[in-house]
Amino acid sequence: MYPKFMGGTFIHAQAKCLMDSGCELKVVVPAAYCPDIMTKINKNRWSGYAAIPEQDTIDDVPVYYPRYFRLPGKWFHPLSCYAQYAGLSTIAHKLINEFKPDVIHAHAATAAGFAGLLLKNKYDLPLVCSIRGSDINAYPYYAKGSLYLTKKVIEGADRIVSVSNALKKAANAIAKPKREIQVVYNGCDFTHFSFRKADRLSLRSRFNIPGKDRILLFIGSVSAEKGIVELVAAFKQAAEGVNGVRLFIAGGGWHPAVEKIIADARLKDKIHVLGPVAHHEVPGLLNAADIFILPSHSEGLPNVVLEAMACGLPIIATRVGGIPEAVEDGKSGILVEKQDVASLTRAIKYMVENKDEARQMGILGRIIIESRFLWKDNAKQIIDIYRGIR
């Protein structure tokens, strides 16, 4: 959950803003140990893990990457919580004794939150745990042990911070925290996420796409849970007999299966599968698009939606998690029920056919982000939480 090797750019943005606000911090990111043989078996999947250094400094933020042993698969998630703690315990002991922190802030209930809970108990330090989405919506249901450890974190942390009200409600359904869960929305980096005409023209030129063509853009994990199957099915129906409409799919994951679905639907000329993209490439993709679409089955409050809105894009998304807290249905986008291909098809058709209204939705979306999703506000609220537990 932390760049530049692991992702999690939004957590890095928060860390930088906390530093700018006067906090001193160290970041510890347990990284799965990757033996050389794994990179030979699957270079694309494992080479990134093998390249992670033991220590780095990113934008003046000191970052440590201790290794831990992790077995793949959902059933081993509870074990990975203990393994992460074992892997980070040495560097944590050194930092706690030398740096003398006032608080531990873990991101995700498991595995990081549970490791943080063990550190809290060992060193008598307060623990703040930010819950993000999958750590509440998915991980607890991998195995009984995962649910048990999630409950321990929610009950044991001094403060729980949620990225949305919907996620707060889901966490309260799992266990009772010591104090009321506080919702602190993520911010958005307007330095990078704003409309730039040059970016729009550059990507369209790269793919030889006329300026009048309408581009729908999906960015995320290419998986069934993100609604890829429904997206392709809905796009096929919405684009049937319509010229000048395309769908770009950007993200890592399930590409061979998705490409087969696209081939079977005879949509190769209208759907472009880009594969994984670096975060610095995302603004260019957003600026080249006309509509952002994310038909997920579950979410916390995805930052990519905030970033798309900051770039002035209207949103088509499912009414899940915290998405309705950012996207105003009928005003800054269209919300549909998850796994509802018919509604998704209608939303795509409406956005494609009503350009002026879609453009106005994008303008309102930008205003929403500027008024409610600022990193400086996020940092102020987090610092108030730190001060309130001592």
C-alpha positions as CSV (number, residue, x, y, z in Angstrom):
1,M,0.0,0.0,0.0
2,Y,2.8,2.5,-0.6
3,P,4.7,3.8,-3.7
4,K,6.7,3.6,-5.6
5,F,7.0,-0.1,-5.7
6,M,3.7,-1.2,-4.1
7,G,1.1,1.3,-5.1
8,G,-1.0,3.3,-2.6
9,T,-0.2,6.7,-3.9
10,F,-3.0,8.2,-1.9
11,I,-1.4,7.2,1.4
12,H,1.9,8.7,0.2
13,A,0.0,11.9,-0.6
14,Q,-1.4,11.9,3.0
15,A,2.1,11.3,4.4
16,K,3.5,14.3,2.5
17,C,0.7,16.5,3.6
18,L,1.2,15.5,7.2
19,M,4.9,16.3,6.9
20,D,4.1,19.7,5.4
21,S,1.8,20.3,8.4
22,G,4.6,19.7,10.9
23,C,4.6,15.9,11.6
24,E,7.7,13.8,11.6
25,L,7.1,10.3,10.4
26,K,8.7,7.0,9.3
27,V,6.9,4.6,6.9
28,V,7.3,0.8,7.2
29,V,5.9,-1.3,4.3
30,P,6.2,-5.1,4.8
31,A,6.9,-6.6,1.4
32,A,6.4,-10.3,0.6
33,Y,9.7,-12.1,0.2
34,C,10.2,-13.2,-3.4
35,P,12.8,-15.8,-4.2
36,D,14.6,-15.7,-7.6
37,I,12.8,-18.8,-8.8
38,M,9.4,-16.9,-8.7
39,T,10.6,-14.3,-11.1
40,K,11.6,-17.1,-13.5
41,I,8.2,-18.7,-13.2
42,N,6.2,-15.5,-13.8
43,K,8.3,-12.4,-14.4
44,N,5.4,-10.1,-15.0
45,R,3.8,-10.9,-11.7
46,W,6.8,-11.2,-9.4
47,S,9.6,-9.1,-10.7
48,G,8.2,-6.0,-9.0
49,Y,8.4,-7.6,-5.6
50,A,12.0,-8.7,-6.3
51,A,13.0,-5.1,-7.2
52,I,11.9,-3.6,-3.9
53,P,14.8,-2.2,-1.9
54,E,15.3,-2.5,1.8
55,Q,15.1,1.2,2.3
56,D,14.2,4.3,0.2
57,T,13.4,8.0,0.5
58,I,10.5,9.2,-1.6
59,D,9.8,12.9,-1.6
60,D,11.7,13.3,1.7
61,V,9.6,10.5,3.2
62,P,11.8,7.7,4.7
63,V,10.4,4.3,3.8
64,Y,11.5,0.9,5.0
65,Y,10.6,-2.4,3.3
66,P,11.2,-5.4,5.6
67,R,10.5,-8.8,4.1
68,Y,8.1,-11.4,5.3
69,F,7.1,-14.8,4.1
70,R,3.6,-15.0,2.6
71,L,1.8,-18.0,1.1
72,P,-0.5,-17.0,-1.8
73,G,-4.2,-17.5,-1.5
74,K,-7.1,-16.2,0.6
75,W,-6.9,-19.0,3.1
76,F,-3.5,-17.9,4.2
77,H,-4.5,-14.3,4.9
78,P,-4.7,-14.8,8.7
79,L,-1.2,-16.2,8.7
80,S,0.1,-13.3,6.7
81,C,-1.0,-11.0,9.5
82,Y,1.4,-12.7,11.9
83,A,4.0,-13.0,9.2
84,Q,4.0,-9.3,8.6
85,Y,4.5,-8.6,12.3
86,A,7.4,-11.0,12.4
87,G,8.9,-9.4,9.3
88,L,8.7,-5.8,10.5
89,S,9.4,-6.4,14.2
90,T,13.2,-5.8,14.0
91,I,13.0,-2.5,12.1
92,A,10.0,-1.4,14.2
93,H,11.9,-2.1,17.4
94,K,14.9,0.0,16.1
95,L,12.6,2.9,15.0
96,I,10.6,2.9,18.1
97,N,13.7,3.1,20.3
98,E,15.5,5.7,18.2
99,F,12.6,7.8,16.7
100,K,10.3,7.5,19.7
101,P,7.0,8.0,17.9
102,D,3.9,9.3,19.6
103,V,1.5,7.2,17.6
104,I,1.4,4.2,15.2
105,H,-0.9,4.7,12.2
106,A,-1.7,1.5,10.3
107,H,-3.4,1.5,6.9
108,A,-5.9,-1.4,6.5
109,A,-7.4,-3.5,9.3
110,T,-5.5,-6.5,8.2
111,A,-2.7,-7.3,7.8
112,A,-1.1,-4.0,8.7
113,G,-3.6,-3.1,11.4
114,F,-3.1,-6.3,13.3
115,A,0.7,-5.9,13.1
116,G,0.1,-2.4,14.5
117,L,-2.1,-3.8,17.3
118,L,0.7,-6.2,18.4
119,L,3.2,-3.3,18.3
120,K,0.8,-1.1,20.3
121,N,0.5,-3.8,23.0
122,K,4.2,-4.5,23.2
123,Y,5.4,-0.8,23.3
124,D,2.4,0.8,24.9
125,L,1.8,3.2,22.0
126,P,-1.6,4.4,20.8
127,L,-2.8,2.9,17.5
128,V,-4.8,4.7,14.8
129,C,-6.0,2.4,12.0
130,S,-7.4,3.6,8.7
131,I,-9.8,1.2,7.1
132,R,-9.8,1.4,3.3
133,G,-12.3,-0.9,1.6
134,S,-11.3,-4.5,1.0
135,D,-10.0,-4.9,4.5
136,I,-13.6,-4.6,5.7
137,N,-15.6,-5.6,2.7
138,A,-13.6,-8.7,1.6
139,Y,-10.7,-9.8,3.8
140,P,-12.8,-10.7,6.9
141,Y,-14.7,-13.3,4.8
142,Y,-11.7,-15.1,3.4
143,A,-11.6,-17.3,6.5
144,K,-12.8,-17.5,10.1
145,G,-9.3,-16.4,11.2
146,S,-9.5,-13.3,9.1
147,L,-12.8,-12.2,10.6
148,Y,-11.4,-12.9,14.1
149,L,-8.3,-10.7,13.5
150,T,-10.4,-7.9,12.0
151,K,-12.6,-7.8,15.1
152,K,-9.5,-7.7,17.3
153,V,-8.2,-4.6,15.4
154,I,-11.5,-2.8,15.4
155,E,-12.0,-3.4,19.1
156,G,-8.3,-2.8,20.1
157,A,-7.2,0.3,18.1
158,D,-7.5,3.6,19.9
159,R,-9.1,5.2,16.9
160,I,-10.5,3.8,13.7
161,V,-10.6,6.1,10.7
162,S,-12.8,5.4,7.7
163,V,-12.6,6.8,4.2
164,S,-16.4,6.7,3.9
165,N,-19.6,6.5,5.9
166,A,-20.6,3.3,4.1
167,L,-17.3,1.7,5.2
168,K,-17.9,3.0,8.8
169,K,-21.3,1.2,8.8
170,A,-19.7,-2.0,7.5
171,A,-17.0,-1.9,10.2
172,N,-19.5,-1.3,13.0
173,A,-21.4,-4.4,11.8
174,I,-18.2,-6.5,12.4
175,A,-17.2,-5.2,15.9
176,K,-17.7,-2.4,18.3
177,P,-14.7,0.1,18.4
178,K,-13.5,1.9,21.5
179,R,-14.7,5.2,20.2
180,E,-16.9,6.2,17.3
181,I,-15.3,5.7,14.0
182,Q,-14.4,9.0,12.4
183,V,-14.9,9.5,8.6
184,V,-12.0,11.4,7.0
185,Y,-12.3,11.6,3.2
186,N,-9.1,11.3,1.1
187,G,-7.9,14.3,-0.8
188,C,-7.1,14.8,-4.4
189,D,-3.9,16.2,-5.9
190,F,-5.0,19.0,-8.1
191,T,-1.4,19.6,-9.3
192,H,-1.6,16.4,-11.4
193,F,-5.4,15.9,-11.7
194,S,-6.8,18.7,-13.7
195,F,-7.9,19.0,-17.3
196,R,-5.1,19.5,-19.8
197,K,-5.9,19.7,-23.5
198,A,-2.4,18.7,-24.5
199,D,-2.8,15.3,-22.7
200,R,-6.1,14.7,-24.4
201,L,-4.7,15.3,-27.8
202,S,-1.5,13.2,-27.2
203,L,-3.3,10.0,-26.2
204,R,-5.8,10.3,-29.0
205,S,-3.1,10.8,-31.5
206,R,-1.2,7.7,-30.1
207,F,-4.3,5.5,-30.8
208,N,-5.3,7.4,-34.0
209,I,-8.7,8.4,-32.4
210,P,-10.6,11.3,-34.0
211,G,-11.3,14.2,-31.6
212,K,-15.1,13.8,-32.0
213,D,-15.1,10.1,-30.8
214,R,-16.4,9.4,-27.3
215,I,-14.1,7.5,-25.0
216,L,-15.2,5.6,-21.9
217,L,-12.4,4.8,-19.5
218,F,-12.1,2.1,-16.8
219,I,-9.1,2.2,-14.5
220,G,-8.7,-0.5,-11.8
221,S,-8.0,-4.1,-11.1
222,V,-9.2,-6.0,-14.2
223,S,-11.2,-8.5,-12.3
224,A,-14.8,-9.9,-11.9
225,E,-15.1,-8.0,-8.6
226,K,-14.6,-4.7,-10.5
227,G,-17.5,-5.5,-12.8
228,I,-15.5,-6.1,-16.0
229,V,-17.8,-8.8,-17.3
230,E,-20.9,-6.5,-16.9
231,L,-18.9,-3.6,-18.4
232,V,-18.1,-5.4,-21.6
233,A,-21.6,-6.8,-21.9
234,A,-23.2,-3.3,-21.4
235,F,-20.7,-1.6,-23.7
236,K,-21.5,-4.1,-26.4
237,Q,-25.2,-3.4,-26.2
238,A,-24.7,0.4,-25.9
239,A,-22.2,0.6,-28.8
240,E,-24.1,-1.7,-31.2
241,G,-24.7,0.2,-34.4
242,V,-23.0,3.4,-33.0
243,N,-19.9,4.8,-34.6
244,G,-17.3,6.8,-32.7
245,V,-17.5,5.3,-29.3
246,R,-14.7,3.4,-27.6
247,L,-13.8,1.8,-24.3
248,F,-10.3,1.8,-22.7
249,I,-9.6,-0.7,-20.0
250,A,-6.5,0.1,-17.9
251,G,-5.2,-2.0,-15.0
252,G,-3.4,-5.2,-14.0
253,G,-5.0,-8.6,-13.6
254,W,-7.3,-10.8,-15.6
255,H,-6.3,-9.8,-19.1
256,P,-6.4,-13.1,-21.1
257,A,-9.9,-13.9,-19.9
258,V,-11.0,-10.3,-20.6
259,E,-9.5,-10.3,-24.1
260,K,-11.4,-13.5,-24.8
261,I,-14.6,-11.9,-23.7
262,I,-13.9,-9.0,-26.0
263,A,-13.0,-11.2,-28.9
264,D,-16.1,-13.3,-28.4
265,A,-18.2,-10.1,-28.4
266,R,-16.5,-9.0,-31.6
267,L,-15.4,-5.7,-30.1
268,K,-11.7,-5.7,-30.7
269,D,-12.0,-2.5,-32.8
270,K,-13.9,-0.7,-30.1
271,I,-12.2,-1.9,-26.8
272,H,-8.6,-1.2,-26.0
273,V,-7.0,-3.2,-23.1
274,L,-4.0,-1.2,-22.0
275,G,-2.7,-3.4,-19.2
276,P,-1.1,-2.0,-16.0
277,V,-0.4,1.7,-16.0
278,A,1.8,3.7,-13.7
279,H,0.1,6.3,-11.5
280,H,1.9,9.2,-13.3
281,E,0.2,8.0,-16.5
282,V,-3.3,8.2,-15.1
283,P,-3.9,11.9,-15.6
284,G,-3.1,11.6,-19.3
285,L,-5.7,8.8,-19.6
286,L,-8.3,10.7,-17.8
287,N,-7.8,13.8,-19.9
288,A,-8.1,11.8,-23.1
289,A,-11.5,10.3,-22.0
290,D,-15.0,11.7,-22.0
291,I,-16.6,9.5,-19.4
292,F,-15.2,7.5,-16.5
293,I,-16.8,4.2,-15.6
294,L,-16.4,1.9,-12.6
295,P,-19.0,-0.9,-12.2
296,S,-17.5,-2.4,-9.0
297,H,-19.3,-5.0,-6.8
298,S,-17.9,-3.4,-3.7
299,E,-15.7,-0.4,-2.8
300,G,-14.5,1.8,0.0
301,L,-14.2,5.2,-1.7
302,P,-11.9,4.7,-4.7
303,N,-9.4,7.5,-5.3
304,V,-9.6,7.0,-9.0
305,V,-13.2,8.3,-9.0
306,L,-12.1,11.4,-7.2
307,E,-9.2,11.9,-9.7
308,A,-11.6,11.4,-12.6
309,M,-13.9,14.0,-11.2
310,A,-11.0,16.4,-10.6
311,C,-10.2,16.1,-14.3
312,G,-13.8,17.1,-15.1
313,L,-15.2,13.7,-16.2
314,P,-18.8,12.6,-15.6
315,I,-19.0,9.3,-13.7
316,I,-20.9,6.1,-14.3
317,A,-20.5,3.9,-11.3
318,T,-22.3,1.4,-9.1
319,R,-24.1,2.5,-6.0
320,V,-21.7,0.7,-3.6
321,G,-19.5,1.7,-0.7
322,G,-18.7,5.4,-0.5
323,I,-19.1,6.2,-4.2
324,P,-22.6,7.9,-3.6
325,E,-20.8,10.1,-1.0
326,A,-18.7,11.6,-3.9
327,V,-20.9,11.1,-7.0
328,E,-24.3,12.9,-6.9
329,D,-26.6,10.7,-9.0
330,G,-28.0,12.7,-11.9
331,K,-25.8,15.7,-11.1
332,S,-22.2,14.7,-11.4
333,G,-22.8,11.2,-12.8
334,I,-25.1,8.3,-13.0
335,L,-25.2,5.6,-10.4
336,V,-26.5,2.1,-11.1
337,E,-27.0,-1.1,-9.1
338,K,-24.1,-3.6,-9.1
339,Q,-24.2,-6.4,-11.6
340,D,-27.1,-4.7,-13.4
341,V,-26.2,-4.9,-17.1
342,A,-29.4,-3.3,-18.3
343,S,-29.0,-0.2,-16.1
344,L,-25.3,0.1,-17.0
345,T,-26.2,-0.1,-20.7
346,R,-28.8,2.7,-20.3
347,A,-26.3,4.9,-18.4
348,I,-23.7,4.5,-21.1
349,K,-26.1,5.3,-23.9
350,Y,-27.4,8.4,-22.1
351,M,-23.9,9.7,-21.5
352,V,-22.8,9.1,-25.1
353,E,-25.9,10.6,-26.6
354,N,-26.2,13.7,-24.3
355,K,-22.8,15.3,-24.6
356,D,-23.7,18.7,-23.2
357,E,-25.3,17.3,-20.1
358,A,-22.4,14.9,-19.6
359,R,-20.0,17.9,-19.8
360,Q,-22.1,19.8,-17.1
361,M,-21.9,16.7,-14.9
362,G,-18.1,16.8,-15.2
363,I,-18.0,20.5,-14.3
364,L,-20.1,19.9,-11.2
365,G,-17.9,16.9,-10.3
366,R,-14.8,19.1,-10.3
367,I,-16.5,21.6,-8.0
368,I,-17.5,18.8,-5.6
369,I,-13.8,17.6,-5.4
370,E,-12.5,21.2,-4.8
371,S,-15.0,21.7,-2.0
372,R,-14.9,18.4,-0.1
373,F,-11.8,16.3,-1.0
374,L,-8.7,18.3,-0.1
375,W,-5.5,16.8,1.3
376,K,-4.9,19.8,3.6
377,D,-8.3,19.1,5.2
378,N,-7.5,15.4,5.5
379,A,-4.2,16.2,7.2
380,K,-5.8,18.6,9.7
381,Q,-8.4,16.0,10.7
382,I,-5.8,13.3,11.1
383,I,-3.6,15.5,13.2
384,D,-6.6,16.3,15.4
385,I,-7.1,12.6,15.9
386,Y,-3.5,12.1,16.8
387,R,-3.7,14.8,19.4
388,G,-7.0,13.5,20.8
389,I,-5.6,10.1,21.8
390,R,-2.8,11.4,24.0
